[in-house]
Structure formats: C-alpha cells, structure tokens
C-alpha cells in the first residue's frame, strides 16, 4: 500500500467513525419528534455545510456547473434518490435504534455501493485476486448483517415481553423493511461520487486541489437530497403539528441536531477526500471500509447509550458474533487494496 492509499484509508476510517456516531446527539432532544431533528439535520448537513465547504475549496463554481449540465443533472438525480433513502435511514434509526438499524442499513449500503461500481466498470475485475478478496469480504459482512438481524429480533422480543409477541414482531418487521429500503437507496450517494468524476476532473482543471475535488459532487447531490428531506419534514409538521416542539429547548435542541448534521457531513467529505487519494479503490474498497467502520462505531455508540441494557445472552451472542464478522470483513477488504 503506497503513502497516498494509506492516507486515504486513514481518512476513510475517520469518515466511517463520523458516519456511525452522527445520530447520537438526537438522543439529547427529548420531546422532539423525528421530523424536528431531521429538518435541522438536513439544513446543516445537506445545504449549509456542502456549499460552505465548496465555496472555500472550489474556485469558479459557476463555470464548473454550467459547463457540465449533463453531469450536474446526473449527480442531482442520484442525490434525489439518495434523499429518499436518507429519510428512510432516519426513520430506521427511530424504529430500531442505533445499534440494530445501522448494521442492517450500512451493511446493505456497503454491499450495493461496493459491488455496483465494479459491475458497471468491468465485471471481470471480480475474478481477479483482489476482486475475489472483495467478494469474500462482502460475504463475511453479509453474515454479520444476518447475525445482527437475528440479535435484533431477539432483543425486541426480550425487552417487550409484556407487549405481546405478535405486536413486537410486527413492529420489528416494519422497522426491518424500512431499514432494507434505506440500505438499497443509500448507495446512491456513492453513485453520485462515481458518476461525478468528470465534475471532479473539471474542478481540478479550474484550480481545485485534487483532495477537495469531491466537494463539487457533494454540493449538488446533497442539495437535491435536501429538497426531498425538507419536503417530508414539512409534510409531517403540517400533519402532526410538531413544529410546536421547537418551543421545547429551542436553542439547545437546534444546536444538538445541527451538530449531528455537521458530524454527518464530515463523514461524507472525508470519504470524498480519502476516496480521491485511493484512486479506483476509493469508490469500491474505500466505500466498503467506511460503511463497515460506521456499523462498528454505531454499534459501540448504541451499547454506550444503553440500547442493549437488560437484554439476554440469547440476544447478545449473535450481536457480538456479527460485530466480529464486520471486523473480519474490514480486514479482508483492506487486503484487496
């Protein structure tokens, strides 16, 4: 592994950590509904931060986007699709908790986002030694996802023993479906990064440092995602009248939700920086490593927050086994670089 790849890997490890723990500040906003937190999060993560960072790092943004309308539109389309996935991602956390929802969603995002760019670029790469190692790593990660799903089902039944097995199973199945859909749509942000390569190259030609070229993609893709997320939040405000909740701890609540947005944006910015330094491996192996680290970090955060307190060994055993699979999968994927 050369110096640039190592530096890129370290940035991606940091990105995964930020991605895994970004939602922790939401727990401090008692009295707020999902839409209250998510609207502030969306404004900070998808609008303010991307354009602030792009303005600071990319010269002549107007020329960049007007000269490449087709590429800009493609990136925006992937951003819109990802925006739907982001809504489901937030609701998945709300439905199943951090330590269960993140492994399922991030695991699927990991698998789809890693394999698809390779399949679109050249499927034969998967038959090379590095491609076979990649497939082996993904298989181990999928085993971890299955183990986490088993653990979550047992956890839900154990912590809601008085609520009725049928009702608990129904809630878990609904939450699991949300997480699966979020996992399928979540990789669209990686597709925006892959299909935005020409925008990144043009940004470099205009004087952008290569490590910051990904910011040209995030500003467009995340703004498109913001439109979807903000629309959904406004719909829920109107239906549930939850806009009134902003009267509960207005300054502190907004600050915590904004911190969540900033931490999440740092994850995607650091991924772009690391992926740029890793070359072609950034959008495949780099993506897989980032999402796997996010699962581990999110699970640790969930444990520290007490989400597994009071559960039985029957539930904790597959969770620990799943965590071991994720760590092993990261090691295998790293060897594919």
One Martini backbone bead per residue (centre of mass of N, CA, C, O) as a GRO file, in nm:
protein
  337
    1UNK     BB    1   0.093   0.038   0.026
    2UNK     BB    2   0.079   0.351  -0.032
    3UNK     BB    3   0.070   0.665   0.094
    4UNK     BB    4  -0.199   0.757  -0.029
    5UNK     BB    5  -0.367   0.510   0.053
    6UNK     BB    6  -0.320   0.535   0.356
    7UNK     BB    7  -0.437   0.818   0.389
    8UNK     BB    8  -0.715   0.743   0.273
    9UNK     BB    9  -0.784   0.525   0.484
   10UNK     BB   10  -0.778   0.710   0.733
   11UNK     BB   11  -1.005   0.896   0.637
   12UNK     BB   12  -1.219   0.666   0.615
   13UNK     BB   13  -1.217   0.583   0.910
   14UNK     BB   14  -1.316   0.859   1.009
   15UNK     BB   15  -1.574   0.865   0.841
   16UNK     BB   16  -1.706   0.614   0.970
   17UNK     BB   17  -1.722   0.724   1.255
   18UNK     BB   18  -1.906   0.964   1.193
   19UNK     BB   19  -2.139   0.795   1.066
   20UNK     BB   20  -2.198   0.619   1.330
   21UNK     BB   21  -2.240   0.889   1.547
   22UNK     BB   22  -2.425   1.130   1.447
   23UNK     BB   23  -2.711   1.048   1.608
   24UNK     BB   24  -2.659   1.093   1.914
   25UNK     BB   25  -2.770   1.392   1.966
   26UNK     BB   26  -3.078   1.317   1.950
   27UNK     BB   27  -3.102   1.203   2.248
   28UNK     BB   28  -3.116   1.508   2.376
   29UNK     BB   29  -3.415   1.552   2.225
   30UNK     BB   30  -3.647   1.571   2.421
   31UNK     BB   31  -3.970   1.615   2.264
   32UNK     BB   32  -3.881   1.525   1.988
   33UNK     BB   33  -3.926   1.452   1.671
   34UNK     BB   34  -3.802   1.339   1.390
   35UNK     BB   35  -3.858   1.603   1.216
   36UNK     BB   36  -3.708   1.801   1.397
   37UNK     BB   37  -3.426   1.683   1.365
   38UNK     BB   38  -3.414   1.641   1.047
   39UNK     BB   39  -3.438   1.934   0.953
   40UNK     BB   40  -3.183   2.043   1.083
   41UNK     BB   41  -2.993   1.837   0.969
   42UNK     BB   42  -3.043   1.898   0.668
   43UNK     BB   43  -2.957   2.194   0.669
   44UNK     BB   44  -2.663   2.138   0.765
   45UNK     BB   45  -2.571   1.879   0.585
   46UNK     BB   46  -2.715   1.960   0.280
   47UNK     BB   47  -2.647   2.287   0.266
   48UNK     BB   48  -2.442   2.448   0.435
   49UNK     BB   49  -2.183   2.272   0.428
   50UNK     BB   50  -2.139   2.212   0.121
   51UNK     BB   51  -2.127   2.520   0.030
   52UNK     BB   52  -1.908   2.619   0.218
   53UNK     BB   53  -1.684   2.421   0.129
   54UNK     BB   54  -1.697   2.478  -0.173
   55UNK     BB   55  -1.631   2.783  -0.155
   56UNK     BB   56  -1.343   2.727  -0.014
   57UNK     BB   57  -1.229   2.496  -0.252
   58UNK     BB   58  -1.385   2.615  -0.519
   59UNK     BB   59  -1.329   2.757  -0.810
   60UNK     BB   60  -1.562   2.856  -1.016
   61UNK     BB   61  -1.858   2.715  -0.989
   62UNK     BB   62  -2.028   2.824  -1.221
   63UNK     BB   63  -1.859   2.700  -1.452
   64UNK     BB   64  -1.867   2.407  -1.369
   65UNK     BB   65  -2.187   2.364  -1.400
   66UNK     BB   66  -2.245   2.498  -1.686
   67UNK     BB   67  -2.036   2.309  -1.852
   68UNK     BB   68  -2.196   2.041  -1.694
   69UNK     BB   69  -2.515   1.964  -1.713
   70UNK     BB   70  -2.534   1.653  -1.733
   71UNK     BB   71  -2.364   1.579  -1.481
   72UNK     BB   72  -2.527   1.746  -1.283
   73UNK     BB   73  -2.796   1.595  -1.325
   74UNK     BB   74  -2.699   1.313  -1.239
   75UNK     BB   75  -2.618   1.388  -0.952
   76UNK     BB   76  -2.899   1.494  -0.869
   77UNK     BB   77  -3.054   1.228  -0.908
   78UNK     BB   78  -2.896   1.066  -0.698
   79UNK     BB   79  -2.968   1.262  -0.470
   80UNK     BB   80  -3.273   1.210  -0.468
   81UNK     BB   81  -3.261   0.908  -0.408
   82UNK     BB   82  -3.098   0.940  -0.149
   83UNK     BB   83  -3.306   1.114   0.002
   84UNK     BB   84  -3.504   0.884   0.047
   85UNK     BB   85  -3.302   0.708   0.203
   86UNK     BB   86  -3.255   0.915   0.434
   87UNK     BB   87  -3.535   0.904   0.551
   88UNK     BB   88  -3.529   0.600   0.611
   89UNK     BB   89  -3.281   0.610   0.791
   90UNK     BB   90  -3.403   0.782   1.018
   91UNK     BB   91  -3.646   0.586   1.069
   92UNK     BB   92  -3.476   0.339   1.138
   93UNK     BB   93  -3.353   0.451   1.395
   94UNK     BB   94  -3.628   0.510   1.534
   95UNK     BB   95  -3.731   0.204   1.524
   96UNK     BB   96  -3.439   0.028   1.616
   97UNK     BB   97  -3.196   0.184   1.655
   98UNK     BB   98  -2.862   0.209   1.629
   99UNK     BB   99  -2.739  -0.092   1.681
  100UNK     BB  100  -2.941  -0.219   1.455
  101UNK     BB  101  -2.987  -0.038   1.203
  102UNK     BB  102  -2.696   0.017   1.102
  103UNK     BB  103  -2.606  -0.267   1.018
  104UNK     BB  104  -2.825  -0.307   0.804
  105UNK     BB  105  -2.794  -0.050   0.632
  106UNK     BB  106  -2.483  -0.036   0.598
  107UNK     BB  107  -2.452  -0.319   0.478
  108UNK     BB  108  -2.613  -0.264   0.217
  109UNK     BB  109  -2.466  -0.016   0.128
  110UNK     BB  110  -2.203  -0.159   0.105
  111UNK     BB  111  -2.267  -0.378  -0.107
  112UNK     BB  112  -2.395  -0.208  -0.335
  113UNK     BB  113  -2.169   0.022  -0.343
  114UNK     BB  114  -1.934  -0.180  -0.418
  115UNK     BB  115  -2.032  -0.358  -0.667
  116UNK     BB  116  -2.157  -0.172  -0.885
  117UNK     BB  117  -1.906  -0.017  -0.997
  118UNK     BB  118  -1.770  -0.277  -1.100
  119UNK     BB  119  -1.996  -0.380  -1.289
  120UNK     BB  120  -1.993  -0.118  -1.466
  121UNK     BB  121  -1.692  -0.123  -1.544
  122UNK     BB  122  -1.577  -0.448  -1.469
  123UNK     BB  123  -1.662  -0.768  -1.394
  124UNK     BB  124  -1.375  -0.908  -1.421
  125UNK     BB  125  -1.252  -0.799  -1.152
  126UNK     BB  126  -1.384  -1.024  -0.965
  127UNK     BB  127  -1.164  -1.255  -1.077
  128UNK     BB  128  -0.957  -1.133  -0.937
  129UNK     BB  129  -0.789  -1.144  -0.651
  130UNK     BB  130  -0.914  -0.876  -0.539
  131UNK     BB  131  -1.208  -0.951  -0.609
  132UNK     BB  132  -1.226  -1.207  -0.432
  133UNK     BB  133  -1.169  -1.061  -0.168
  134UNK     BB  134  -1.412  -0.877  -0.184
  135UNK     BB  135  -1.627  -1.101  -0.182
  136UNK     BB  136  -1.541  -1.222   0.088
  137UNK     BB  137  -1.589  -0.969   0.258
  138UNK     BB  138  -1.891  -0.938   0.192
  139UNK     BB  139  -1.981  -1.212   0.302
  140UNK     BB  140  -1.902  -1.151   0.594
  141UNK     BB  141  -2.083  -0.902   0.624
  142UNK     BB  142  -2.352  -1.047   0.572
  143UNK     BB  143  -2.330  -1.227   0.817
  144UNK     BB  144  -2.342  -0.993   1.017
  145UNK     BB  145  -2.624  -0.892   0.941
  146UNK     BB  146  -2.779  -1.146   1.014
  147UNK     BB  147  -2.695  -1.149   1.312
  148UNK     BB  148  -2.823  -0.873   1.380
  149UNK     BB  149  -3.112  -0.949   1.311
  150UNK     BB  150  -3.136  -1.170   1.521
  151UNK     BB  151  -3.070  -0.994   1.765
  152UNK     BB  152  -3.305  -0.792   1.726
  153UNK     BB  153  -3.538  -0.988   1.759
  154UNK     BB  154  -3.460  -1.080   2.047
  155UNK     BB  155  -3.456  -0.801   2.175
  156UNK     BB  156  -3.751  -0.719   2.121
  157UNK     BB  157  -3.878  -0.958   2.280
  158UNK     BB  158  -3.726  -0.915   2.557
  159UNK     BB  159  -3.809  -0.590   2.600
  160UNK     BB  160  -4.139  -0.680   2.510
  161UNK     BB  161  -4.291  -0.915   2.676
  162UNK     BB  162  -4.571  -0.742   2.747
  163UNK     BB  163  -4.676  -0.669   2.432
  164UNK     BB  164  -4.662  -0.900   2.249
  165UNK     BB  165  -4.547  -1.087   1.998
  166UNK     BB  166  -4.697  -0.979   1.748
  167UNK     BB  167  -4.641  -0.674   1.789
  168UNK     BB  168  -4.333  -0.694   1.794
  169UNK     BB  169  -4.293  -0.828   1.518
  170UNK     BB  170  -4.430  -0.605   1.354
  171UNK     BB  171  -4.237  -0.377   1.430
  172UNK     BB  172  -3.982  -0.514   1.333
  173UNK     BB  173  -4.064  -0.559   1.036
  174UNK     BB  174  -4.108  -0.264   0.970
  175UNK     BB  175  -3.823  -0.166   1.043
  176UNK     BB  176  -3.675  -0.361   0.851
  177UNK     BB  177  -3.795  -0.254   0.585
  178UNK     BB  178  -3.685   0.029   0.609
  179UNK     BB  179  -3.385  -0.057   0.619
  180UNK     BB  180  -3.374  -0.197   0.343
  181UNK     BB  181  -3.449   0.049   0.169
  182UNK     BB  182  -3.220   0.227   0.270
  183UNK     BB  183  -2.991   0.033   0.171
  184UNK     BB  184  -3.059   0.059  -0.137
  185UNK     BB  185  -3.051   0.390  -0.158
  186UNK     BB  186  -2.786   0.487  -0.017
  187UNK     BB  187  -2.566   0.439  -0.260
  188UNK     BB  188  -2.633   0.693  -0.440
  189UNK     BB  189  -2.398   0.869  -0.332
  190UNK     BB  190  -2.177   0.696  -0.471
  191UNK     BB  191  -2.279   0.733  -0.759
  192UNK     BB  192  -2.233   1.034  -0.764
  193UNK     BB  193  -1.926   1.009  -0.732
  194UNK     BB  194  -1.873   0.838  -0.986
  195UNK     BB  195  -2.047   1.023  -1.199
  196UNK     BB  196  -1.866   1.288  -1.092
  197UNK     BB  197  -1.576   1.276  -1.220
  198UNK     BB  198  -1.584   1.509  -1.428
  199UNK     BB  199  -1.627   1.731  -1.220
  200UNK     BB  200  -1.364   1.682  -1.070
  201UNK     BB  201  -1.171   1.732  -1.307
  202UNK     BB  202  -1.266   2.023  -1.364
  203UNK     BB  203  -1.197   2.136  -1.086
  204UNK     BB  204  -0.894   2.090  -1.116
  205UNK     BB  205  -0.860   2.271  -1.371
  206UNK     BB  206  -0.967   2.529  -1.192
  207UNK     BB  207  -0.780   2.475  -0.902
  208UNK     BB  208  -0.840   2.226  -0.747
  209UNK     BB  209  -0.770   2.025  -0.514
  210UNK     BB  210  -0.790   1.690  -0.535
  211UNK     BB  211  -0.895   1.636  -0.236
  212UNK     BB  212  -1.157   1.850  -0.304
  213UNK     BB  213  -1.327   1.756  -0.558
  214UNK     BB  214  -1.582   1.620  -0.420
  215UNK     BB  215  -1.735   1.890  -0.344
  216UNK     BB  216  -1.881   1.920  -0.617
  217UNK     BB  217  -2.078   1.682  -0.567
  218UNK     BB  218  -2.206   1.739  -0.287
  219UNK     BB  219  -2.351   2.008  -0.346
  220UNK     BB  220  -2.559   1.877  -0.542
  221UNK     BB  221  -2.659   1.608  -0.414
  222UNK     BB  222  -2.744   1.727  -0.130
  223UNK     BB  223  -2.947   1.934  -0.229
  224UNK     BB  224  -3.140   1.729  -0.349
  225UNK     BB  225  -3.180   1.581  -0.078
  226UNK     BB  226  -3.302   1.821   0.077
  227UNK     BB  227  -3.569   1.851  -0.073
  228UNK     BB  228  -3.685   1.581   0.024
  229UNK     BB  229  -3.650   1.609   0.334
  230UNK     BB  230  -3.797   1.880   0.375
  231UNK     BB  231  -4.071   1.794   0.262
  232UNK     BB  232  -4.128   1.572   0.470
  233UNK     BB  233  -4.112   1.748   0.724
  234UNK     BB  234  -4.338   1.948   0.646
  235UNK     BB  235  -4.558   1.736   0.633
  236UNK     BB  236  -4.535   1.652   0.934
  237UNK     BB  237  -4.590   1.923   1.059
  238UNK     BB  238  -4.879   1.947   0.950
  239UNK     BB  239  -4.997   1.677   1.057
  240UNK     BB  240  -4.863   1.688   1.372
  241UNK     BB  241  -4.775   1.970   1.486
  242UNK     BB  242  -4.441   1.967   1.551
  243UNK     BB  243  -4.339   2.264   1.542
  244UNK     BB  244  -4.389   2.314   1.854
  245UNK     BB  245  -4.126   2.168   1.962
  246UNK     BB  246  -3.932   2.420   1.931
  247UNK     BB  247  -4.021   2.529   2.223
  248UNK     BB  248  -3.834   2.297   2.315
  249UNK     BB  249  -3.536   2.373   2.351
  250UNK     BB  250  -3.441   2.553   2.102
  251UNK     BB  251  -3.130   2.595   2.116
  252UNK     BB  252  -3.027   2.316   2.208
  253UNK     BB  253  -3.172   2.142   1.995
  254UNK     BB  254  -3.052   2.273   1.742
  255UNK     BB  255  -2.758   2.220   1.815
  256UNK     BB  256  -2.765   1.910   1.820
  257UNK     BB  257  -2.872   1.869   1.528
  258UNK     BB  258  -2.637   2.025   1.393
  259UNK     BB  259  -2.411   1.842   1.488
  260UNK     BB  260  -2.510   1.596   1.338
  261UNK     BB  261  -2.477   1.727   1.057
  262UNK     BB  262  -2.174   1.789   1.069
  263UNK     BB  263  -2.072   1.503   1.120
  264UNK     BB  264  -2.191   1.380   0.866
  265UNK     BB  265  -2.048   1.561   0.659
  266UNK     BB  266  -1.763   1.475   0.737
  267UNK     BB  267  -1.794   1.189   0.633
  268UNK     BB  268  -1.834   1.262   0.326
  269UNK     BB  269  -1.583   1.438   0.291
  270UNK     BB  270  -1.368   1.228   0.382
  271UNK     BB  271  -1.440   1.024   0.169
  272UNK     BB  272  -1.365   1.198  -0.075
  273UNK     BB  273  -1.070   1.237   0.006
  274UNK     BB  274  -0.990   0.939   0.031
  275UNK     BB  275  -1.089   0.839  -0.248
  276UNK     BB  276  -0.899   1.019  -0.417
  277UNK     BB  277  -0.630   0.881  -0.299
  278UNK     BB  278  -0.717   0.571  -0.390
  279UNK     BB  279  -0.879   0.582  -0.638
  280UNK     BB  280  -1.054   0.319  -0.755
  281UNK     BB  281  -1.079   0.203  -0.455
  282UNK     BB  282  -1.263   0.422  -0.325
  283UNK     BB  283  -1.555   0.324  -0.454
  284UNK     BB  284  -1.514   0.038  -0.309
  285UNK     BB  285  -1.328  -0.029  -0.069
  286UNK     BB  286  -1.368   0.242   0.074
  287UNK     BB  287  -1.673   0.215   0.109
  288UNK     BB  288  -1.672  -0.049   0.273
  289UNK     BB  289  -1.501   0.050   0.510
  290UNK     BB  290  -1.673   0.285   0.600
  291UNK     BB  291  -1.940   0.124   0.660
  292UNK     BB  292  -1.815  -0.073   0.865
  293UNK     BB  293  -1.720   0.136   1.069
  294UNK     BB  294  -2.001   0.253   1.118
  295UNK     BB  295  -2.120   0.004   1.247
  296UNK     BB  296  -1.928  -0.016   1.484
  297UNK     BB  297  -1.967   0.271   1.598
  298UNK     BB  298  -2.277   0.251   1.632
  299UNK     BB  299  -2.277   0.011   1.824
  300UNK     BB  300  -2.110   0.136   2.048
  301UNK     BB  301  -2.301   0.374   2.092
  302UNK     BB  302  -2.548   0.200   2.169
  303UNK     BB  303  -2.424   0.066   2.414
  304UNK     BB  304  -2.354   0.331   2.569
  305UNK     BB  305  -2.676   0.415   2.557
  306UNK     BB  306  -2.837   0.131   2.645
  307UNK     BB  307  -2.977  -0.059   2.416
  308UNK     BB  308  -2.866  -0.349   2.568
  309UNK     BB  309  -2.998  -0.321   2.825
  310UNK     BB  310  -3.141  -0.619   2.960
  311UNK     BB  311  -3.041  -0.830   2.786
  312UNK     BB  312  -2.975  -1.131   2.665
  313UNK     BB  313  -2.758  -1.369   2.563
  314UNK     BB  314  -2.937  -1.457   2.322
  315UNK     BB  315  -2.891  -1.164   2.191
  316UNK     BB  316  -2.579  -1.095   2.225
  317UNK     BB  317  -2.429  -1.317   2.070
  318UNK     BB  318  -2.496  -1.236   1.768
  319UNK     BB  319  -2.385  -0.949   1.797
  320UNK     BB  320  -2.089  -1.025   1.849
  321UNK     BB  321  -2.057  -1.198   1.596
  322UNK     BB  322  -2.122  -0.968   1.397
  323UNK     BB  323  -1.887  -0.786   1.481
  324UNK     BB  324  -1.664  -0.987   1.401
  325UNK     BB  325  -1.737  -0.996   1.101
  326UNK     BB  326  -1.684  -0.697   1.039
  327UNK     BB  327  -1.388  -0.692   1.113
  328UNK     BB  328  -1.302  -0.915   0.916
  329UNK     BB  329  -1.408  -0.773   0.659
  330UNK     BB  330  -1.217  -0.532   0.669
  331UNK     BB  331  -0.956  -0.693   0.643
  332UNK     BB  332  -1.018  -0.818   0.367
  333UNK     BB  333  -1.067  -0.553   0.210
  334UNK     BB  334  -0.789  -0.424   0.263
  335UNK     BB  335  -0.634  -0.655   0.097
  336UNK     BB  336  -0.765  -0.544  -0.189
  337UNK     BB  337  -0.577  -0.280  -0.236
   0.00000   0.00000   0.00000
